[in-house]
Amino acid sequence: MGGAGVLVNLVVFNLVRHTTDLQVVRASVIATVVAIVFNYVGFRYFTYRDRDKSRRTREMTLFLLFSAIGLVIENGVLYAATYGFGWNTPLQNNVFKFLGIGVATLFRFWSYRSWVFRALPARETPAATGPAARVPQNDAAGPRKTKQQVP
């Protein structure tokens, strides 16, 4: 899912950047928001489809919170390169957009996996105690022999 999200982010960024007069960071924010929506659908219904679905409101709130932090990280890198260092050619924009995506992805991966799409608790297996555990088990060689005490 992550690679597809990066592709969506970069394609939308370049489309907005080259078809509108928006500034580079504004175009990047739009692309990031589109990628966030794309990623949520992909994560929820494909990547983490087996994860806990009982609290969707909590899941969506945390997803949006961590995505917003990732958006700031991602676009902060681009902002610093563009306005702090004056690196504002289309190639430089794409390089720093990609770098920002990479840094933000590390944060998002950790936060989504740890907090948003939590694993379901492991099912407990019945303990090997109780009457059923004392019954000799059959295997391919036949019933197990037990020691008998001589009176």
C-alpha positions as CSV (number, residue, x, y, z in Angstrom):
1,M,0.0,0.0,0.0
2,G,2.8,2.4,0.8
3,G,4.3,2.4,-2.7
4,A,0.9,3.1,-4.3
5,G,0.4,5.9,-1.8
6,V,3.7,7.5,-2.7
7,L,2.9,7.2,-6.4
8,V,-0.5,8.9,-5.9
9,N,1.1,11.6,-3.8
10,L,3.8,12.4,-6.5
11,V,1.4,12.2,-9.4
12,V,-1.1,14.5,-7.8
13,F,1.6,16.8,-6.7
14,N,3.0,17.1,-10.2
15,L,-0.4,17.5,-11.8
16,V,-1.5,20.3,-9.4
17,R,1.9,21.9,-9.7
18,H,1.9,22.0,-13.5
19,T,-1.8,22.7,-14.2
20,T,-2.4,25.4,-11.6
21,D,-0.6,28.5,-10.3
22,L,-0.5,27.3,-6.8
23,Q,2.7,27.6,-4.8
24,V,4.8,24.4,-4.4
25,V,3.9,23.7,-0.8
26,R,0.2,24.3,-1.3
27,A,0.3,21.9,-4.2
28,S,2.1,19.4,-2.0
29,V,-0.5,19.7,0.8
30,I,-3.3,19.0,-1.7
31,A,-1.4,15.9,-3.0
32,T,-0.7,14.7,0.6
33,V,-4.4,15.0,1.5
34,V,-5.4,13.0,-1.6
35,A,-2.8,10.4,-0.7
36,I,-4.0,10.2,2.9
37,V,-7.5,9.4,1.8
38,F,-6.2,6.8,-0.7
39,N,-4.0,5.2,2.0
40,Y,-6.8,5.0,4.6
41,V,-9.0,3.1,2.2
42,G,-6.1,0.8,1.2
43,F,-4.9,0.2,4.7
44,R,-8.4,-0.4,6.2
45,Y,-9.7,-2.7,3.4
46,F,-6.5,-4.3,2.2
47,T,-3.3,-4.1,4.3
48,Y,-4.9,-4.2,7.8
49,R,-8.2,-5.8,6.9
50,D,-7.7,-8.5,9.6
51,R,-7.1,-5.9,12.4
52,D,-9.5,-4.7,15.0
53,K,-12.6,-3.0,13.5
54,S,-14.6,-2.5,16.6
55,R,-13.8,1.2,17.2
56,R,-13.9,2.9,13.8
57,T,-14.4,6.4,15.3
58,R,-11.2,6.0,17.4
59,E,-9.4,4.5,14.4
60,M,-10.4,7.4,12.1
61,T,-9.5,10.0,14.7
62,L,-6.1,8.6,15.3
63,F,-5.5,8.0,11.6
64,L,-6.3,11.7,10.9
65,L,-4.2,12.9,13.8
66,F,-1.1,10.9,12.8
67,S,-1.6,11.7,9.1
68,A,-1.7,15.4,10.0
69,I,1.5,15.1,11.8
70,G,3.0,13.3,8.9
71,L,1.7,16.0,6.6
72,V,3.5,18.6,8.6
73,I,6.7,16.5,8.5
74,E,6.5,15.8,4.8
75,N,5.7,19.4,3.7
76,G,8.0,20.9,6.3
77,V,11.0,19.3,4.5
78,L,9.7,20.7,1.2
79,Y,9.1,24.1,2.7
80,A,12.6,24.3,4.2
81,A,14.2,23.3,0.9
82,T,12.0,25.7,-1.2
83,Y,11.9,28.8,1.0
84,G,14.8,28.2,3.4
85,F,17.4,27.3,0.8
86,G,15.8,28.6,-2.4
87,W,15.8,25.2,-4.1
88,N,12.8,25.7,-6.3
89,T,13.2,23.9,-9.6
90,P,10.8,21.2,-10.6
91,L,13.5,18.5,-10.1
92,Q,14.4,19.9,-6.7
93,N,10.7,20.1,-5.7
94,N,10.3,16.4,-6.6
95,V,13.5,15.4,-4.8
96,F,12.5,17.2,-1.6
97,K,8.9,16.1,-1.8
98,F,10.1,12.5,-2.1
99,L,12.6,13.0,0.8
100,G,9.7,14.5,2.9
101,I,7.5,11.5,2.1
102,G,10.3,9.2,3.2
103,V,10.8,10.9,6.6
104,A,7.0,11.1,7.2
105,T,6.5,7.5,6.1
106,L,8.8,6.3,8.9
107,F,6.6,8.1,11.4
108,R,3.3,7.1,9.8
109,F,4.3,3.4,9.6
110,W,5.1,3.3,13.3
111,S,2.1,5.2,14.4
112,Y,-0.5,3.4,12.2
113,R,0.8,0.0,13.1
114,S,1.1,0.8,16.8
115,W,-1.9,3.0,17.5
116,V,-4.4,3.0,14.6
117,F,-4.7,-0.5,13.1
118,R,-4.0,-2.5,16.2
119,A,-3.7,-6.2,16.0
120,L,-6.5,-8.3,17.5
121,P,-5.5,-10.0,20.7
122,A,-4.3,-13.6,20.2
123,R,-6.9,-16.2,20.9
124,E,-6.0,-18.2,24.0
125,T,-5.7,-21.9,23.6
126,P,-7.3,-24.1,26.3
127,A,-4.8,-24.8,29.0
128,A,-3.4,-28.3,29.2
129,T,-5.1,-28.9,32.5
130,G,-8.3,-30.4,33.6
131,P,-9.8,-33.9,32.9
132,A,-9.2,-33.8,29.1
133,A,-5.5,-33.3,29.6
134,R,-5.2,-36.5,31.7
135,V,-6.7,-38.8,29.1
136,P,-4.0,-40.7,27.1
137,Q,-3.9,-39.5,23.5
138,N,-3.8,-41.8,20.5
139,D,-1.2,-41.3,17.9
140,A,-0.1,-43.2,14.7
141,A,1.5,-46.0,16.8
142,G,-1.7,-46.6,18.8
143,P,-2.7,-45.8,22.4
144,R,0.1,-44.6,24.7
145,K,1.1,-47.0,27.4
146,T,1.1,-45.7,30.9
147,K,3.0,-47.1,33.9
148,Q,0.8,-49.2,36.1
149,Q,1.6,-49.5,39.7
150,V,1.9,-53.0,41.1
151,P,0.0,-53.4,44.4
